[in-house]
Amino acid sequence: MDLILDIIAHVAFSICAGLLAWKIYGVKNRKSMGIALGAAMVSGVLIDIDHLFDYMLFYGWNFNLYYFLYGQQFVMTKKNYVLLHGFEYVAILGLCMYWAKTRIAKMVLLSLLVSLLFHLFIDMMIYSIPVRHYFLLFRALTGFVVSH
């Protein structure tokens, strides 16, 4: 059930993030809306592709969809790399947005930033993971060990 809620929440909030960025910065046409929504989906939904890295570290090329979808690699290894999940990226996106020159660049970066924030907070709420575990530096310093 958590997986279904997770996917629905990531998609819904990514749509909201993309529409917000489009409303603030976008040229009011469908093309710019599509760009904003696409960017939001990348950092709000497709970011979970990094779970595949964790899976492959433990299982190698022996792919089991059930194990992958339900995060068995995290349970078995007690490690959580998910290298694309980190608040450090929010800061980097914010800096890039500050330095961006065009409205379209600002719109894309805002879509990425807000959608990533939503993604991280949704994960923290659904899976009861403390905020500190969403900092790459913290996870690296603790050997990527999962401890709630």
C-alpha positions in Angstrom: 0.0 0.0 0.0 2.9 2.4 0.8 4.2 1.9 -2.7 1.0 2.9 -4.4 0.6 6.0 -2.1 4.2 6.8 -2.8 3.8 6.8 -6.6 0.5 8.7 -6.5 1.9 11.3 -4.2 5.1 11.8 -6.2 3.1 12.2 -9.5 0.5 14.5 -8.0 2.9 16.8 -6.2 5.3 16.9 -9.2 2.4 18.1 -11.3 1.7 20.8 -8.7 5.4 21.8 -8.7 5.5 22.0 -12.5 2.3 24.1 -12.7 3.6 26.4 -9.9 6.9 27.0 -11.7 5.0 27.5 -15.0 2.6 30.0 -13.4 5.5 32.0 -11.9 8.0 31.9 -14.8 6.6 30.3 -17.8 5.6 31.9 -21.1 1.9 31.2 -21.0 1.7 28.5 -23.7 1.4 24.7 -23.7 5.0 24.2 -24.8 6.4 25.9 -21.7 3.9 24.1 -19.5 5.1 20.8 -20.9 8.7 21.7 -20.2 7.8 22.7 -16.6 5.9 19.5 -16.0 8.6 17.4 -17.6 11.3 18.9 -15.4 9.1 18.3 -12.4 8.6 14.7 -13.3 12.3 14.2 -13.6 13.1 15.3 -10.0 9.8 14.3 -8.5 9.3 10.8 -10.0 12.2 9.6 -12.1 14.6 10.4 -9.3 13.7 7.0 -7.9 15.8 5.4 -10.7 18.6 5.6 -8.1 16.9 2.7 -6.2 18.1 0.5 -9.1 21.7 1.3 -8.2 21.1 0.1 -4.6 19.3 -3.0 -5.9 22.1 -3.9 -8.3 24.7 -3.5 -5.6 23.1 -6.3 -3.6 21.4 -8.6 -6.2 23.5 -7.9 -9.3 21.8 -8.6 -12.5 19.3 -11.1 -10.9 16.3 -8.9 -11.2 13.2 -9.6 -9.2 10.4 -7.0 -9.7 8.8 -7.7 -6.3 12.1 -7.3 -4.4 12.9 -4.1 -6.3 9.4 -2.5 -5.9 9.3 -3.2 -2.2 12.9 -2.2 -1.4 14.1 -5.6 -0.2 17.7 -4.4 -0.9 17.4 -1.9 1.9 16.1 -4.5 4.3 18.7 -7.0 3.5 21.8 -4.8 3.3 20.8 -2.2 6.0 22.3 0.4 3.6 20.7 3.2 1.7 22.7 4.9 -1.0 20.0 6.5 -3.2 22.5 9.0 -4.5 20.0 11.3 -6.1 18.0 11.8 -2.9 19.7 14.7 -1.0 19.0 18.1 0.2 22.3 19.2 -1.1 20.8 19.1 -4.6 18.1 21.6 -3.5 20.8 24.1 -2.5 22.6 23.5 -5.9 19.4 24.0 -7.8 18.6 27.2 -5.8 22.1 28.6 -6.6 21.6 27.7 -10.3 18.2 29.4 -10.3 19.7 32.5 -8.7 22.3 32.7 -11.5 20.0 31.7 -14.3 19.5 34.4 -16.9 16.3 33.4 -18.7 12.7 32.9 -17.6 12.6 29.4 -19.1 15.8 28.4 -17.2 14.4 29.8 -14.0 11.1 27.9 -14.6 12.9 24.6 -15.3 15.1 25.0 -12.2 12.2 26.0 -10.0 10.3 22.9 -11.3 13.2 20.7 -10.4 13.8 22.3 -7.0 10.2 22.3 -5.8 9.5 18.8 -7.1 12.6 17.4 -5.4 11.6 19.0 -2.1 8.2 17.5 -2.4 9.7 14.1 -3.2 12.0 14.2 -0.2 9.3 15.3 2.2 6.8 12.7 0.9 9.4 9.9 1.3 10.1 11.1 4.9 6.4 11.1 5.8 5.5 7.8 4.1 8.5 5.9 5.3 9.1 7.7 8.6 12.7 8.5 7.8 14.4 11.3 9.7 15.5 14.4 7.9 19.2 13.8 8.5 19.0 10.7 6.3 18.2 12.8 3.3 21.6 14.6 3.4 24.2 12.8 1.3 27.0 14.0 3.5 25.3 12.5 6.6 24.7 9.2 4.8 28.3 9.1 3.5 29.7 9.9 7.0 27.7 7.0 8.5 28.7 4.5 5.8 25.2 4.7 4.2 23.9 2.6 7.1 20.1 2.8 7.6 19.3 3.6 11.3 16.1 5.3 12.2 
